[in-house]
Amino acid sequence: MQDLVQRTWSPRCRWHVGDVAWGRYAIPGAAAGFRTALWSDGDQVLGWGWAEVPGFLSWAVDPTRPDVATEVVAWFESVAECTERTTTVLQPEAHLVDALAAAGYSPDRAAPYFVHHHRALDDVEEPQLPDGFRLRHVEPGQSAARAAVHRAGWSDFGSRVSAESYAEVMAAWPYRPDLDWVVETDDGEWVASALGWLDDHNAVGLIEPVGCAPAYRRLGLARAANLAVLQAFRDAGAASALVGPRGDEAYPVPARLYRSIGFAPGARTVTYRRTG
């Protein structure tokens, strides 16, 4: 799956190799609801479908093979376990949009959406922290503490990330502890975090996910963690970085943060839905 994503990546593509790793391993027990299929020509993967039952499709297809996109949608229709099926694509992915339209899917303009933001890494500002806090990257074997700070940052949404599932994330390619940054207090409490993923073939880093414990928000901690990851990307050889915050008015704060540290908005996602 990641081979196809890396081989075909561009700013017009929905997936980065880090998205795949995080999505497959971060949530305990989620794999029991996954149905996955690959389309290949010899050793080269041309497309994949990743259904989360009962009815959500994640997928990627080589843009030069729109016929495979049609086959992935047909496969999803055969494994979905509900009458309402949904999927999300990036707006420029015309080969996927065309396959969905042909199968009777329609865009859901009222659904939440995400906007890919990009920036170059030639000039990254230094992170600044208030007194009493410091930055550090995660070390191997610290999955419990790392999962705990993630859950604290995502407590508004009820995150289920556990020590065990974060250990699986840390074991997945292309995770690197030197790209996984936290803010800790002088007492050693981890209170904010930002995880970076490097696609070294395309020299592009993805930041996903980011969080800050509610009691420590509005202190610039998430901003500092993001900047630390950007500097780590640059030091590891990346030329650009990507992040994908919500773009709709229901959740605007993360996008404002990313734009304040040099990211510029690009393509957005669109949810497609079919009932029946």
N, C-alpha and C positions, 0 to 999 in steps of 0.2 A: 504493500500500500504506500509506504513512504518512498519507495523507489520511484513510483509514478509521480507522486507529488513533487519530489525533488527534480525529476527530469523535465517536468513541464511547467515548473513554477514561473510566474511572472506577477507583476502587480495586478493583473487582471484575473488572478486565480483565487478561489475561495480558501484553499488549504495551504498550510505551511507544515513541514514535517513535525514541528513541535505540537501543532494542534492535534495531530493524529495520536501522538504519544500521550498527551494529557487526556484526551477524550477516551482512549481505550483503557487507561489504567487508574485514573484518579478516584473513581467512585466505587466503593466496595460493593461487590455483588452485581454490578451493572452488566458484566459480560454474559450473565445468564440470559439476558434479554437481547443479546446481539445475534444477528444473522448476517453472515458475510459471504460475499462471492467475488471472485476475480475473473477478469477476461484477459487472456494473454495471447500473444503471437510468439511462439517459441519461449524464450526466456524473458521477453519484454512484456510487462503488464500494461495493458491498454485502458483498463478501467476497473473500478471496484465499486461495489455497493455494500453499504453497512447499514442494515436496518435495525432500528431499536424498536422492538415490538412494544405496543401493538401497531404503531403506524407512523414512524418518522424515518426518513431516509437521509443519510449522509452519503456522498458519493463524489467520485472524481473520474474524469474521462479525458483521455488524450484529445485535445481540440482537433487533431487531424482525423479523428475517427468518430464522427457523429453517429454512425451506425451502431457503435457500441453503446452510446448514450440511450438509444431506443431500447436496446436489449436490457440495460440496467433497470430502466423504468418498468419494463415488462416483468422482470424478475421480482422487483419490489412489490408489484401488484399481486404476485403469486404468494409472497410470504407475509404480507401485512395481515394483521388479525383484527382489523376494525374497518368500519365503513368510511371513516374520515382519515385520509392520508395526507401528510405534509412533508415538505422538504424545503431546504434553504439553499440558494445559490447566490453567487456574486453577480451583480447586474450585467457585467460584460461577458459572462459565460454563455454566449449565444447558442453554442451547440447543446448545452443542457436545457436552456430555455425552450428551444425549438422542440426537443424531445418531450418535454413536459406539456407543452401546448398541444402537440399531436396526440398525447394520451388523455387529454381532457382536463389538465390541471390549469388553475387560474391563479393569478397573483392575489395575495391577501394584503391589500394596501393598509389595513388597520393593524396588522401584526407588528410587534416590536422588530426593529432592525438594527444592524450593526454597520459601522462605517470603518473601512480600513484606512488607517492613517500611516503615513510614511515619513521618514526623515533620513538625511545623510548623517554620517558619523564623524565628519572631519572636524567638527567644532562642538564638543560636548561640554557644557558648563560643569563646574565642580559642585558636587552635592553639598548642601549646607544643612546642619542640624542644630536644634536648640541645645542648650546645655543639658547634660544628663542623658544624652543618647549617643549611640555610636553605630556605625555600619560594619557589617561583616558578611562574608559569604558562608553558606552552609558547608559542613564537612560530612564525609561519608559516615553513616551510622546515626544521623540525627533526624531520622524520619519522624519520630514521635513529636519532637519539639516543632519541626517544620509543619507537620499536619496541624498541630494545635494553633499556631499563629495564622495559618490559612483559615481554619474554622472561625477564629475570632474575627478576622477581617471580613468574612462572608457570613457572619451570624445573622445579618438581616435576611438572608435567603435560606438559612438552615443547612449549611454545608454538611455533607456526610463523609468528607475526606478523613481517612483514619491513618494511624501510624503504619498499618500494614499496606494500605493502598498507596500511601506516599512512598513507601519503600519500593513498590512496584514501579512507580513513576521514576524513581532514582535509578532503577535497574534498566530502564528503557532507553534505547537510542533515540535522540542524541543528547539525553540529559547530561549536564556537566555541573558539578557543585560550584565551580568558580563563576557560574552564570546565575546562581540562585542566591539572592541577597535578602538579608533581613536587617531591620533596625531593632536594636536591643537597648534596654535601659541600663543605667549604671548598676542596677541590681541583677542584671542578667535576664530580664524578662524580654521575650521576643514580642514585638507589638505591631510590626508592619513588615510586609514582604513583597517581593517582585521576582518572578521566575522568568529567566531568559532561555531561549532555545536557539541554537545556531545551526543554520543550514550553510555549511562551509562551502558546498559546491556553488551556491548562488550568492555567497557572501552577504546573506541577509539574516538578521536576528529577529525573532518574535518575542514579545513580552506577553506572557499569559500563564497564570493569572497574577493579579495584583490585589492587595488588600491591606487594610489598617484596622486595628481593633477600635471599636466605637469610642472608648474613653480617651483615645490618643489622636483623634482626627482633628483636622484644621491646624496642625502644627508643622505641616510640610514634610511629614515622615514618608508618605507614599511617594511624594515627588523625589525625595532624596534616594529612596530605594530604586526608583526607575532610572535616575541618572547614574547610579552605581552600575546597574545592568548595562546601560548604554556604553559606559566607559569600558566595561568588561567585554562587550561585543567588539568595540574598536580594537582593544588590545589583543583579542583573539583573531583578528583579521577581517571582521565584517566591514562592509562599506555602507550598509544601510540597515534600518530597523523598521519594524512593522508592529502595529498594535491595532486591536479591533474593538473599540468601545461601542456601547449603544449609541445610536444616532437619533432616536426619537425623543420627544420632549418629556417622556415619563421618567427618564434617567439620564440627565444631561451632564452631571458633575464629572464623571471620568473623562469624557471628551474634552472638557475645558482644561482639565489637568494636562492631558497629553499635548494639547495645542500650546499650552503655556511653556512646554519644554521643547518646542521646535517641531512637533509633528504637524503635518498638513493633511487634511482629509482627502480621500480618494474615492474609490468605488464603494457602494453600499450593498448589503445583502437584500434579497427579496424572498419572502416566504411564498411558496405555491401550495395550493390545497386542492384536493379532489374528494368529493363525497359521492358515495354510491357504490 
